[in-house]
Amino acid sequence: MNSPEDCLDCIKAGEELDAFVRGDLPLDDADRMRRHLNQCGHCADVARFEQAFRDRLKRAGKHDCCPDALKARIRDALERNRPDA
């Protein structure tokens, strides 16, 4: 039987979900999150959405590239606006 300290409510789960999806939660907290997600369909749906969203962003970032002309314009603008220029 789980103690109250082992339980995770939906509000706390929501606060820690991003860190969980990134893999940044300590092991004990991640285990508690997994137990919560196994019992809470709503939070599990949110976690799946967050993971899918992060995966999609990663894939999109690999294929999209800033055009060289735009990179040059940005570099020029930054150079012109440097305080020591």
TIZA-200318 format. One line per 10 residues: number of its first residue (from 0); for each residue x, y, z of N, C-alpha, C. Coordinates in nm, 2 decimals. Each point is the difference from the previous one (the first is absolute). Example, Ala and Ser with C-alpha at 12.3 -4.5 7.8 and 13.67 -1.06 7.14 Angstrom:
2
0	1.32 -0.57 0.78 -0.09 0.12 0.00 0.09 0.12 0.00  -0.04 0.11 -0.07 0.09 0.11 0.00 -0.08 0.11 0.08
This chain:
85
0	0.08 -0.12 0.00 -0.08 0.12 0.00 0.09 0.12 0.00  -0.04 0.10 -0.08 0.08 0.13 -0.01 -0.03 0.09 0.12  0.10 0.07 0.04 -0.02 0.10 0.11 -0.04 0.13 -0.07  -0.05 0.09 0.07 -0.04 0.13 -0.06 0.11 0.07 -0.07  0.12 -0.02 0.05 0.12 0.06 -0.06 0.03 -0.06 -0.14  -0.05 -0.12 -0.02 0.02 -0.07 -0.13 -0.10 0.05 -0.10  -0.10 0.06 0.04 -0.11 0.04 -0.09 0.03 0.14 -0.06  -0.05 0.02 -0.12 0.02 0.12 -0.07 -0.14 0.05 -0.05  -0.04 0.12 0.04 -0.12 0.05 -0.05 0.01 0.07 -0.14  -0.11 0.02 -0.07 0.01 0.06 -0.13 0.07 0.13 -0.01
10	-0.02 0.09 0.10 0.06 0.13 0.00 0.15 -0.01 0.01  0.05 -0.08 0.09 0.14 -0.03 0.01 0.06 -0.06 -0.13  -0.08 -0.10 -0.05 0.04 -0.07 -0.12 0.02 0.11 -0.12  -0.10 0.09 -0.01 0.01 0.10 -0.10 0.12 0.09 0.02  0.04 0.03 0.12 0.11 0.08 0.03 0.13 -0.07 -0.04  0.01 -0.13 0.01 0.12 -0.07 -0.03 0.00 -0.07 -0.13  -0.11 0.01 -0.08 -0.01 -0.07 -0.12 0.11 0.03 -0.11  0.03 0.13 -0.01 0.10 0.04 -0.10 0.14 -0.06 0.03  0.03 0.01 0.13 0.13 -0.06 0.04 0.00 -0.15 -0.02  -0.11 -0.07 0.02 -0.02 -0.14 -0.02 0.02 -0.04 -0.15
20	-0.06 0.08 -0.08 0.00 -0.03 -0.15 0.15 0.03 -0.05  0.06 0.10 0.06 0.14 0.02 -0.04 0.10 -0.10 0.06  -0.05 -0.08 0.10 0.09 -0.09 0.06 0.09 0.06 0.11  -0.05 0.11 0.06 0.08 0.08 0.10 -0.05 -0.03 0.14  -0.10 -0.08 0.02 -0.04 -0.03 0.14 0.09 -0.10 0.07  0.03 0.02 0.12 0.07 -0.10 0.08 -0.07 -0.14 -0.01  0.07 -0.11 0.01 -0.05 -0.13 -0.02 -0.13 -0.03 0.09  0.01 0.04 0.13 -0.12 -0.02 0.08 -0.12 0.08 -0.04  0.02 0.12 -0.04 -0.11 0.08 -0.05 -0.06 -0.05 -0.13  0.09 -0.05 -0.09 -0.04 -0.05 -0.13 -0.08 -0.13 0.02
30	0.04 -0.08 0.10 -0.08 -0.12 0.03 -0.14 0.03 0.05  0.00 0.11 0.09 -0.13 0.04 0.05 -0.09 0.05 -0.11  0.06 0.08 -0.10 -0.07 0.05 -0.11 -0.06 -0.11 -0.09  0.09 -0.11 -0.02 -0.05 -0.11 -0.08 -0.12 -0.07 0.06  0.01 -0.01 0.13 -0.12 -0.07 0.07 -0.12 0.09 -0.01  0.01 0.13 0.01 -0.11 0.09 -0.02 -0.06 -0.01 -0.14  0.09 0.00 -0.10 -0.04 -0.01 -0.14 -0.07 -0.13 -0.03  0.04 -0.11 0.07 -0.07 -0.13 -0.02 -0.14 0.00 0.06  -0.02 0.09 0.09 -0.13 0.00 0.07 -0.09 0.12 -0.05  0.05 0.10 -0.06 -0.07 0.12 -0.04 0.00 0.02 -0.15
40	-0.11 -0.04 -0.06 -0.01 0.01 -0.15 0.02 0.14 -0.05  -0.06 0.10 0.07 0.02 0.14 -0.04 0.14 0.04 -0.01  0.07 -0.02 0.11 0.15 0.04 0.01 0.08 -0.08 -0.10  -0.04 -0.13 -0.02 0.07 -0.08 -0.10 -0.02 0.06 -0.14  -0.12 0.04 -0.03 -0.03 0.07 -0.13 0.09 0.12 -0.02  0.00 0.08 0.10 0.08 0.13 0.00 0.15 -0.04 -0.02  0.05 -0.10 0.07 0.14 -0.04 -0.02 0.03 -0.05 -0.14  -0.09 -0.08 -0.05 0.02 -0.05 -0.14 0.00 0.12 -0.10  -0.09 0.10 0.02 0.00 0.12 -0.09 0.13 0.07 0.01  0.04 0.03 0.13 0.13 0.07 0.02 0.12 -0.07 -0.07
50	0.00 -0.13 0.02 0.11 -0.08 -0.07 -0.01 0.01 -0.15  -0.11 -0.02 -0.05 -0.02 0.01 -0.15 0.03 0.14 -0.05  -0.03 0.10 0.07 0.03 0.14 -0.03 0.15 0.02 -0.01  0.07 -0.04 0.11 0.14 0.01 0.00 0.07 -0.08 -0.11  -0.05 -0.12 -0.03 0.06 -0.08 -0.10 -0.02 0.07 -0.14  -0.12 0.06 -0.02 -0.03 0.07 -0.12 0.09 0.12 -0.02  0.02 0.08 0.11 0.09 0.11 -0.01 0.15 -0.04 -0.04  0.04 -0.11 0.06 0.14 -0.05 -0.03 0.01 -0.04 -0.14  -0.10 -0.07 -0.06 0.00 -0.04 -0.14 0.00 0.12 -0.09  -0.09 0.10 0.03 -0.01 0.12 -0.08 0.13 0.08 0.00
60	0.06 0.01 0.11 0.13 0.07 0.01 0.11 -0.06 -0.08  0.00 -0.12 -0.02 0.10 -0.07 -0.08 -0.01 0.03 -0.15  -0.12 0.04 -0.05 -0.02 0.01 -0.14 0.00 0.15 -0.04  -0.05 0.09 0.09 -0.01 0.14 -0.04 0.13 0.07 0.04  0.04 0.08 -0.10 0.13 0.07 0.02 -0.03 0.15 -0.04  0.07 0.08 0.07 -0.01 0.14 -0.03 0.08 0.03 -0.13  -0.06 0.06 -0.10 0.07 0.03 -0.12 0.12 0.08 0.02  0.11 -0.02 -0.08 0.12 0.07 0.02 -0.01 0.15 -0.01  -0.09 0.05 -0.09 -0.02 0.14 -0.01 -0.06 0.06 0.13  -0.09 -0.07 0.06 -0.06 0.05 0.12 0.11 0.00 0.11
70	0.08 -0.11 0.01 0.10 0.00 0.10 0.10 0.12 -0.02  0.03 0.03 -0.12 0.09 0.12 -0.02 -0.07 0.13 0.04  -0.12 0.01 -0.03 -0.08 0.12 0.04 0.00 0.02 0.16  -0.02 -0.12 0.06 0.00 0.01 0.15 0.13 0.03 0.06  0.11 -0.06 -0.06 0.14 0.03 0.04 0.03 0.15 -0.02  -0.04 0.05 -0.11 0.02 0.14 -0.03 -0.07 0.09 0.10  -0.13 -0.03 0.03 -0.07 0.08 0.09 0.05 0.00 0.14  0.05 -0.12 0.04 0.06 -0.01 0.13 0.13 0.07 0.01  0.08 0.00 -0.11 0.12 0.07 0.00 -0.02 0.15 0.01  -0.10 0.05 -0.08 -0.03 0.14 0.00 -0.04 0.05 0.14
80	-0.07 -0.09 0.08 -0.06 0.04 0.12 0.09 -0.03 0.12  0.12 -0.05 -0.02 0.09 -0.03 0.11 0.03 0.13 0.08  0.01 0.00 0.13 0.03 0.12 0.07 0.14 0.06 -0.02  0.09 -0.09 -0.03 0.14 0.04 -0.03 0.03 0.03 -0.14  -0.10 0.00 -0.09 0.02 0.02 -0.14 0.01 0.15 -0.03
